[in-house]
Amino acid sequence: MDYKDTEYFKVGRASDLSGIDRFVYRCLEILPGFLSWGTIIMTVVLSFYAPVAAAYFIIAFDIYWLLKTVYLSFHLQYNWRRLKHNISADWSLMLSKLKYEQVYHLIVLPFYKEDIEVVEQSLKSIVDSKYDKKKISVVLATEERAGDGAQKIARTIEEKYANFFGSFLITKHPEDVAGEIAAKGSNITYATEEARVNILDKNKIPYENVLVSAFDIDTVVYKHYFSCLTWHFLTVPDPYKVSFQPVPFYNNNIWRAPALSRVAAGSSTFWQMMQQERPEKLATFSSHSVAFKSLYEIGYWQKNMVNEDSRIFWNLFLSRNGDYSVVPLSYPVSMDANVAPTLWQTVKNVYRQHRRWTYGAENLPYILFGFIKNKKIPLWTKIKTSFVQIEGFWSLATNPILIFLLGWLPVIIGGYKFNETLLSYNLPILTRNIMIVAMLGLIMSSIIFISLLPEPPRDRNKPSKFALVLQWILVPFTILFFGAFPGLDAQTRLMFGKYMGFWVTPKHRDKI
């Protein structure tokens, strides 16, 4: 029996299981928070009772962090060059050298209560893309719980844009379905199955010729996105063993975002750019594309969890016994930076958004549990993947705290004897110098960030380049308050079984 046919394949949390399986899964849910809190507590305890050991640990960690920062900076620069090349490339010409007319695109846009301006800009970008729109089908996936206002917007969008596409379908995901949580995953799964029946089967479109793009409703595609995607689909060795990941640029409303939000948005883009250069560490995130045939075989996205965008990759990874990967497109889609009517509300929304993203720690127990159950995955694949995932979630929640908050702790609480040692004198100097060297990379980050910005709207004055560079001094704050703290928050909730629900990030966009 294939792993995907077992009761474990679509588990969302320990409470979905029973007996020893429930106990094992629950222990695995505790693991991320246990490791993160264990590291932080160990550092504090050692600083009290063994300050010398704590100091050496912090120095070793600072050096590790510096080397890792340099390593990732090279990846960022490489992907920046690749992005610039791919944005300027003539993908239509490249595609014309292949047989591609048989490929269809199914675009699923989950829609809740966003303003019509958000939905319309996304649809308009697809209409403006350089691709045969009759080979594109759009599914506007609405929610019953969103009420009549959302349905009215959906009908308005249909009247204005449906004729541009090969097919246009509005779906209404019912509320309060047993076994589901109110989340994007349950909506797009329902919508995609409706599209299978009412678009693919109705028009006799072969499943193996269809690419599904699951986009957030604020996703604005660049003009050659579908040509770029189709080219990659047709040139990979096996298109049914890969997903396709663009780079999210949070640019739609970037000029209306305060500096904190701009830096947080830019940092998120940079992380995805770095990951594109390390495809062995890459999982699908937010807006992504995948072959319909692969999706259909495993029953689409999970309906009982928060981070369906990354979980779909792990579903496919386990169902293919580890023989599944992500193809980095190194080509952008544009999305919204987090902007609210007030600065304080923006800060709260950014925190909540990043807490939802970092709740991706819920994938770790799923992966490890799958490795226990699935005997067909090679042992080395299990070891390598487990290490990468555990280290990733541990680093997310602990590294900024160790660097920016606990680095001087042995000096502060290590006692009189330790403070008389040469090590006590050199620890803060060494830590400071390592941080300064590492922070020099922010200059390159600011240059890359500026190069990716769109032109400001007419009613907004473009900030000076000096101001756009200076804003990156906020990075220590943003990686603490929008990285480590929400990450630790999410892992702690998972550790204590206080499972999170799906939070829809409010969108604020200019009128069209």
C-alpha positions as CSV (number, residue, x, y, z in Angstrom):
1,M,0.0,0.0,0.0
2,D,1.3,3.5,-0.9
3,Y,1.9,5.9,1.9
4,K,-0.6,8.3,0.4
5,D,-3.3,5.6,0.9
6,T,-2.7,5.4,4.7
7,E,-4.6,7.1,7.5
8,Y,-1.4,9.1,8.3
9,F,-1.1,10.9,5.0
10,K,-3.4,13.8,5.8
11,V,-2.8,14.1,9.5
12,G,-2.9,17.7,10.7
13,R,-2.2,17.3,14.4
14,A,-1.7,14.7,17.1
15,S,-5.4,14.7,18.0
16,D,-6.2,13.2,14.6
17,L,-4.5,10.0,15.6
18,S,-5.0,7.5,18.4
19,G,-2.9,5.1,20.6
20,I,0.8,5.0,20.3
21,D,0.7,7.0,17.0
22,R,-0.9,9.9,18.8
23,F,1.7,9.8,21.6
24,V,4.6,9.7,19.1
25,Y,3.2,12.5,17.0
26,R,2.6,14.6,20.1
27,C,6.2,14.1,21.2
28,L,7.3,15.3,17.7
29,E,5.1,18.4,18.1
30,I,6.9,19.2,21.3
31,L,10.3,18.9,19.7
32,P,10.7,22.3,17.9
33,G,9.8,24.3,21.0
34,F,11.8,22.0,23.3
35,L,15.0,22.5,21.3
36,S,14.5,26.3,21.0
37,W,13.6,26.9,24.6
38,G,16.2,24.4,25.7
39,T,18.9,26.4,23.9
40,I,17.8,29.7,25.4
41,I,17.4,28.3,28.9
42,M,20.7,26.5,28.7
43,T,22.5,29.7,27.7
44,V,20.9,31.6,30.7
45,V,21.7,28.8,33.2
46,L,25.3,28.4,32.0
47,S,25.8,32.2,32.2
48,F,24.9,31.9,35.9
49,Y,26.7,28.8,36.9
50,A,29.3,28.2,34.2
51,P,30.0,31.6,32.6
52,V,33.2,30.4,31.0
53,A,31.4,27.6,29.2
54,A,28.6,30.0,28.2
55,A,31.1,32.5,26.9
56,Y,32.9,29.9,24.7
57,F,29.5,28.7,23.5
58,I,28.5,32.2,22.5
59,I,31.8,32.9,20.8
60,A,31.5,29.7,18.8
61,F,27.9,30.5,18.0
62,D,28.8,34.1,16.9
63,I,31.4,32.6,14.5
64,Y,28.9,30.1,13.1
65,W,26.4,32.9,12.6
66,L,29.0,35.1,10.8
67,L,30.0,32.3,8.5
68,K,26.4,31.4,7.8
69,T,25.6,35.1,7.1
70,V,28.5,35.3,4.6
71,Y,27.4,32.0,3.0
72,L,23.8,33.2,2.6
73,S,24.9,36.6,1.3
74,F,26.6,35.0,-1.7
75,H,23.4,33.1,-2.5
76,L,21.5,36.3,-2.3
77,Q,23.8,38.0,-4.8
78,Y,23.8,35.0,-7.2
79,N,20.0,34.9,-7.2
80,W,19.8,38.7,-7.7
81,R,21.7,38.3,-10.9
82,R,19.6,35.3,-12.0
83,L,16.4,37.2,-11.3
84,K,17.5,40.2,-13.3
85,H,18.4,37.9,-16.2
86,N,15.1,36.0,-16.0
87,I,13.0,39.2,-15.8
88,S,14.7,40.6,-19.0
89,A,14.7,37.2,-20.9
90,D,12.3,36.7,-23.8
91,W,10.5,33.7,-22.5
92,S,8.0,33.8,-25.3
93,L,10.8,33.3,-27.8
94,M,12.3,30.5,-25.7
95,L,8.9,28.8,-25.4
96,S,8.3,29.1,-29.2
97,K,11.1,26.6,-29.7
98,L,9.1,24.0,-27.8
99,K,5.8,22.3,-28.4
100,Y,3.7,24.0,-25.7
101,E,0.2,24.5,-27.2
102,Q,-1.1,21.5,-25.2
103,V,-0.4,23.1,-21.8
104,Y,-3.2,24.7,-19.9
105,H,-3.0,26.8,-16.8
106,L,-5.6,26.6,-14.0
107,I,-5.3,29.6,-11.6
108,V,-6.9,29.3,-8.3
109,L,-7.5,32.6,-6.4
110,P,-8.8,32.1,-2.8
111,F,-10.9,35.1,-2.0
112,Y,-12.3,36.0,1.4
113,K,-13.3,39.6,2.3
114,E,-10.7,41.6,0.4
115,D,-11.6,44.8,-1.4
116,I,-12.5,44.7,-5.1
117,E,-9.3,46.6,-5.9
118,V,-7.2,43.8,-4.6
119,V,-9.0,41.2,-6.7
120,E,-9.1,43.3,-9.7
121,Q,-5.4,44.1,-9.8
122,S,-4.6,40.4,-9.7
123,L,-7.0,39.6,-12.6
124,K,-5.8,42.6,-14.6
125,S,-2.2,41.4,-14.3
126,I,-3.2,38.0,-15.7
127,V,-5.0,39.6,-18.6
128,D,-1.9,41.8,-19.3
129,S,0.4,38.8,-19.2
130,K,2.1,37.7,-22.5
131,Y,0.4,34.3,-22.8
132,D,-2.6,32.9,-24.7
133,K,-5.5,33.7,-22.3
134,K,-7.7,31.0,-23.9
135,K,-5.3,28.5,-22.4
136,I,-5.8,30.0,-19.0
137,S,-8.8,29.1,-16.7
138,V,-9.4,31.2,-13.6
139,V,-11.2,30.0,-10.5
140,L,-12.3,32.7,-8.0
141,A,-12.6,30.6,-4.9
142,T,-15.0,32.4,-2.5
143,E,-16.1,31.5,1.0
144,E,-19.7,31.1,2.1
145,R,-18.7,32.5,5.5
146,A,-17.6,35.8,3.8
147,G,-21.3,36.7,3.2
148,D,-23.1,38.4,0.3
149,G,-20.6,41.2,-0.1
150,A,-17.9,38.8,-1.3
151,Q,-20.3,37.2,-3.8
152,K,-21.2,40.6,-5.2
153,I,-17.6,41.4,-5.8
154,A,-17.0,38.0,-7.4
155,R,-19.9,38.6,-9.8
156,T,-18.6,42.0,-10.7
157,I,-15.2,40.6,-11.4
158,E,-16.7,37.8,-13.5
159,E,-18.7,40.3,-15.6
160,K,-15.6,42.3,-16.3
161,Y,-12.9,39.7,-16.9
162,A,-14.5,36.3,-17.6
163,N,-14.5,36.7,-21.4
164,F,-10.7,37.1,-21.5
165,F,-10.1,33.5,-20.4
166,G,-10.8,30.1,-21.7
167,S,-12.9,29.5,-18.6
168,F,-13.9,31.4,-15.5
169,L,-15.5,29.8,-12.5
170,I,-16.7,31.1,-9.2
171,T,-16.8,28.6,-6.4
172,K,-18.3,29.0,-2.9
173,H,-16.7,26.9,-0.3
174,P,-19.3,25.9,2.4
175,E,-18.6,26.8,6.0
176,D,-18.4,24.5,9.0
177,V,-17.5,21.3,7.1
178,A,-16.5,18.5,9.5
179,G,-12.8,17.7,9.5
180,E,-11.9,21.1,8.1
181,I,-10.5,24.3,9.6
182,A,-11.5,27.7,8.2
183,A,-8.4,28.2,6.1
184,K,-7.0,28.6,2.6
185,G,-6.3,24.9,2.2
186,S,-9.9,23.8,2.5
187,N,-11.0,26.5,0.1
188,I,-8.6,25.8,-2.7
189,T,-9.1,22.1,-2.4
190,Y,-12.8,22.5,-2.8
191,A,-12.3,25.0,-5.7
192,T,-9.8,22.8,-7.5
193,E,-12.1,19.8,-7.4
194,E,-15.0,21.9,-8.7
195,A,-12.7,23.1,-11.5
196,R,-11.8,19.5,-12.4
197,V,-15.4,18.6,-12.9
198,N,-16.7,21.9,-14.5
199,I,-13.6,22.9,-16.5
200,L,-11.2,20.0,-17.2
201,D,-13.6,17.1,-17.5
202,K,-16.3,19.3,-19.3
203,N,-13.7,20.4,-21.9
204,K,-11.9,17.0,-22.0
205,I,-8.6,18.5,-21.0
206,P,-6.0,15.9,-20.1
207,Y,-4.9,16.2,-16.5
208,E,-1.2,15.7,-17.4
209,N,-1.3,18.9,-19.5
210,V,-2.6,21.2,-16.7
211,L,-0.5,23.4,-14.4
212,V,-2.2,24.7,-11.3
213,S,-1.1,28.0,-9.8
214,A,-2.4,28.4,-6.3
215,F,-2.1,32.2,-5.8
216,D,-2.9,34.4,-2.8
217,I,-5.6,36.8,-3.9
218,D,-3.1,39.7,-3.9
219,T,-0.7,38.0,-6.3
220,V,0.2,40.2,-9.3
221,V,2.0,38.3,-12.0
222,Y,4.8,39.7,-14.1
223,K,4.2,39.7,-17.9
224,H,6.1,36.5,-18.7
225,Y,5.3,34.4,-15.7
226,F,3.2,31.8,-17.5
227,S,5.7,31.5,-20.3
228,C,8.5,31.1,-17.8
229,L,6.5,28.5,-15.9
230,T,5.5,26.6,-19.0
231,W,9.1,26.5,-20.2
232,H,10.3,25.0,-16.9
233,F,7.4,22.5,-16.9
234,L,8.4,21.3,-20.4
235,T,12.1,21.2,-19.8
236,V,12.4,19.4,-16.4
237,P,13.2,15.7,-16.6
238,D,9.9,14.7,-14.8
239,P,7.3,17.6,-14.4
240,Y,5.2,15.4,-12.1
241,K,7.9,15.0,-9.5
242,V,8.4,18.8,-8.9
243,S,6.6,21.9,-7.8
244,F,7.5,25.4,-9.2
245,Q,8.3,28.3,-6.9
246,P,8.5,32.0,-8.0
247,V,10.1,34.6,-5.8
248,P,7.6,36.8,-3.9
249,F,8.2,40.5,-4.2
250,Y,6.1,42.4,-1.6
251,N,5.9,45.4,-3.9
252,N,2.2,46.0,-4.7
253,N,1.8,48.7,-2.0
254,I,5.4,49.0,-0.9
255,W,5.4,52.8,-1.1
256,R,2.6,53.0,1.4
257,A,4.3,50.8,3.9
258,P,6.2,52.2,6.8
259,A,9.9,51.5,7.1
260,L,9.5,48.6,9.5
261,S,7.1,46.9,7.2
262,R,9.3,47.6,4.2
263,V,12.3,46.0,5.9
264,A,10.3,43.0,7.0
265,A,8.9,42.5,3.5
266,G,12.3,42.9,1.9
267,S,13.8,40.4,4.4
268,S,11.1,37.9,3.5
269,T,11.9,38.3,-0.2
270,F,15.6,37.9,0.4
271,W,15.1,34.7,2.3
272,Q,13.2,33.3,-0.6
273,M,15.9,34.4,-3.0
274,M,18.5,32.6,-0.9
275,Q,16.4,29.5,-0.8
276,Q,16.1,29.6,-4.6
277,E,19.9,29.0,-4.8
278,R,19.6,26.1,-2.4
279,P,16.8,24.0,-4.0
280,E,17.5,21.1,-1.8
281,K,16.3,23.2,1.1
282,L,13.3,24.7,-0.8
283,A,9.7,23.9,-0.1
284,T,6.7,25.6,-1.7
285,F,5.6,28.9,-0.1
286,S,2.6,31.1,-0.6
287,S,1.9,31.4,-4.3
288,H,3.2,28.4,-6.1
289,S,2.5,26.1,-9.1
290,V,2.3,22.3,-9.5
291,A,1.1,19.8,-12.1
292,F,-2.6,19.0,-11.7
293,K,-1.9,15.3,-12.2
294,S,0.3,15.3,-9.1
295,L,-2.3,17.2,-7.1
296,Y,-5.2,15.0,-8.1
297,E,-3.3,11.8,-7.2
298,I,-3.0,12.9,-3.6
299,G,-6.3,14.6,-3.1
300,Y,-5.1,18.3,-3.3
301,W,-4.1,20.4,-0.3
302,Q,-4.8,19.5,3.3
303,K,-8.0,20.9,4.8
304,N,-7.1,20.5,8.5
305,M,-4.0,22.8,9.0
306,V,-2.7,26.3,8.7
307,N,0.3,26.1,6.3
308,E,-1.1,24.2,3.4
309,D,1.3,26.0,0.9
310,S,4.4,24.2,2.4
311,R,2.5,21.1,3.5
312,I,1.5,20.2,-0.1
313,F,5.2,19.8,-0.9
314,W,5.7,17.4,2.0
315,N,2.5,15.5,1.0
316,L,4.0,15.0,-2.4
317,F,7.5,14.3,-1.0
318,L,6.2,11.5,1.1
319,S,3.9,10.1,-1.5
320,R,6.8,9.9,-3.9
321,N,9.0,8.2,-1.3
322,G,11.4,11.2,-1.1
323,D,11.7,11.6,-4.9
324,Y,10.1,15.0,-5.2
325,S,11.6,18.5,-5.2
326,V,11.0,22.2,-5.9
327,V,12.2,23.9,-9.1
328,P,13.1,27.5,-8.3
329,L,11.9,29.8,-11.1
330,S,14.0,32.7,-10.1
331,Y,11.2,34.8,-11.5
332,P,9.0,37.1,-9.4
333,V,5.4,37.5,-8.6
334,S,4.4,40.6,-6.7
335,M,2.3,40.6,-3.5
336,D,1.3,43.1,-0.8
337,A,3.5,44.4,2.0
338,N,1.7,44.4,5.3
339,V,0.1,47.8,5.7
340,A,-2.7,48.9,8.1
341,P,-4.3,52.3,8.7
342,T,-1.9,53.0,11.7
343,L,1.7,52.1,12.4
344,W,0.8,50.2,15.6
345,Q,-1.8,48.1,13.7
346,T,0.8,47.5,11.0
347,V,3.3,46.2,13.6
348,K,0.6,43.9,15.1
349,N,-0.4,42.6,11.6
350,V,3.2,41.9,10.6
351,Y,3.8,40.0,13.8
352,R,0.6,37.9,13.3
353,Q,1.5,37.2,9.7
354,H,5.0,36.1,10.6
355,R,3.6,34.0,13.4
356,R,1.4,32.2,11.0
357,W,4.3,31.7,8.6
358,T,6.6,30.4,11.3
359,Y,3.8,28.1,12.5
360,G,5.1,26.1,9.6
361,A,6.9,24.2,12.5
362,E,3.7,22.1,12.3
363,N,5.3,20.5,9.3
364,L,8.2,19.1,11.3
365,P,6.2,16.5,13.2
366,Y,4.5,15.5,10.0
367,I,7.8,15.0,8.2
368,L,9.4,13.0,11.0
369,F,6.3,10.9,11.6
370,G,6.2,10.2,7.9
371,F,9.8,9.1,7.9
372,I,9.0,6.7,10.8
373,K,6.1,5.2,8.9
374,N,7.4,5.2,5.3
375,K,10.1,2.5,5.0
376,K,10.6,3.2,1.3
377,I,12.4,6.5,1.7
378,P,16.2,6.1,1.6
379,L,17.8,6.5,5.1
380,W,20.2,9.2,3.9
381,T,17.3,11.2,2.5
382,K,15.6,10.9,5.9
383,I,18.7,12.0,7.8
384,K,19.6,14.9,5.6
385,T,16.0,16.2,5.3
386,S,15.5,15.9,9.1
387,F,18.6,17.8,9.9
388,V,17.8,20.6,7.5
389,Q,14.3,21.1,8.8
390,I,15.2,20.8,12.5
391,E,18.1,23.2,12.1
392,G,16.0,25.6,10.2
393,F,13.2,25.9,12.8
394,W,15.8,26.0,15.6
395,S,17.8,28.8,13.9
396,L,14.7,30.8,13.2
397,A,13.6,31.0,16.9
398,T,17.0,31.1,18.6
399,N,19.7,32.7,16.5
400,P,18.6,36.4,16.7
401,I,18.0,36.0,20.5
402,L,21.4,34.5,21.1
403,I,23.1,37.2,18.9
404,F,21.3,40.4,20.0
405,L,20.0,39.6,23.5
406,L,22.0,36.9,25.2
407,G,25.5,37.6,23.8
408,W,26.6,39.6,26.8
409,L,24.8,37.7,29.4
410,P,27.9,35.9,31.0
411,V,29.4,39.4,31.6
412,I,26.2,40.7,33.2
413,I,25.4,37.7,35.5
414,G,28.6,35.7,35.4
415,G,29.8,36.9,38.7
416,Y,32.9,38.7,40.1
417,K,35.4,36.0,39.4
418,F,34.4,35.6,35.7
419,N,34.5,39.4,35.2
420,E,38.1,39.5,36.3
421,T,39.1,37.1,33.5
422,L,40.5,38.1,30.1
423,L,37.7,36.2,28.5
424,S,35.2,38.4,30.2
425,Y,36.9,41.5,28.8
426,N,37.1,40.1,25.3
427,L,33.7,38.5,25.0
428,P,31.7,41.7,24.4
429,I,34.4,43.1,22.1
430,L,34.5,39.9,20.0
431,T,30.7,39.7,19.8
432,R,30.4,43.3,18.8
433,N,33.0,43.0,16.1
434,I,31.5,39.9,14.6
435,M,28.1,41.6,14.6
436,I,29.6,44.7,12.8
437,V,31.2,42.6,10.1
438,A,28.0,40.6,9.6
439,M,25.9,43.7,9.5
440,L,28.0,45.1,6.7
441,G,26.1,42.8,4.4
442,L,23.1,45.1,4.9
443,I,24.7,47.5,2.5
444,M,24.4,44.9,-0.3
445,S,20.9,44.1,0.9
446,S,19.9,47.7,0.6
447,I,21.3,48.0,-2.9
448,I,19.4,44.8,-4.0
449,F,16.2,46.1,-2.3
450,I,16.3,49.4,-4.1
451,S,16.9,47.7,-7.5
452,L,13.7,45.6,-7.0
453,L,11.4,48.5,-6.2
454,P,8.7,49.6,-8.6
455,E,8.2,53.3,-9.5
456,P,6.2,55.1,-6.8
457,P,2.7,56.2,-7.5
458,R,2.2,59.8,-8.6
459,D,0.8,61.0,-5.3
460,R,3.8,59.7,-3.3
461,N,7.2,61.2,-3.2
462,K,9.9,58.6,-3.5
463,P,12.1,58.4,-0.4
464,S,15.8,59.3,-1.0
465,K,18.2,56.5,-1.6
466,F,19.9,57.4,1.6
467,A,16.7,56.9,3.6
468,L,16.1,53.6,1.8
469,V,19.6,52.5,2.8
470,L,19.3,53.8,6.3
471,Q,16.1,51.9,7.0
472,W,18.1,48.7,7.1
473,I,19.5,49.6,10.5
474,L,16.1,48.3,11.7
475,V,17.1,44.7,10.8
476,P,18.1,43.7,14.4
477,F,14.7,44.8,15.5
478,T,12.8,43.2,12.7
479,I,14.5,39.8,12.9
480,L,13.9,39.8,16.6
481,F,10.3,41.0,16.7
482,F,9.1,39.7,13.3
483,G,11.3,36.6,13.2
484,A,12.5,35.0,16.4
485,F,9.7,36.1,18.7
486,P,6.8,35.0,16.5
487,G,8.7,31.8,15.7
488,L,9.2,31.1,19.4
489,D,5.5,32.0,20.0
490,A,4.4,29.6,17.2
491,Q,6.6,26.7,18.4
492,T,5.5,27.3,22.0
493,R,1.8,27.0,21.0
494,L,2.5,23.8,19.1
495,M,4.5,22.5,22.0
496,F,1.6,22.9,24.5
497,G,-1.0,21.8,22.0
498,K,-2.5,25.2,21.7
499,Y,-3.0,24.8,17.9
500,M,-3.4,27.9,15.8
501,G,-6.1,28.7,13.3
502,F,-5.7,30.4,10.0
503,W,-5.4,34.2,10.1
504,V,-6.2,36.1,6.9
505,T,-3.8,39.1,6.6
506,P,-5.9,42.2,5.9
507,K,-5.1,43.8,2.6
508,H,-5.0,47.6,2.0
509,R,-4.6,48.8,-1.5
510,D,-5.1,52.0,-3.5
511,K,-8.2,52.4,-5.6
512,I,-7.8,51.5,-9.2
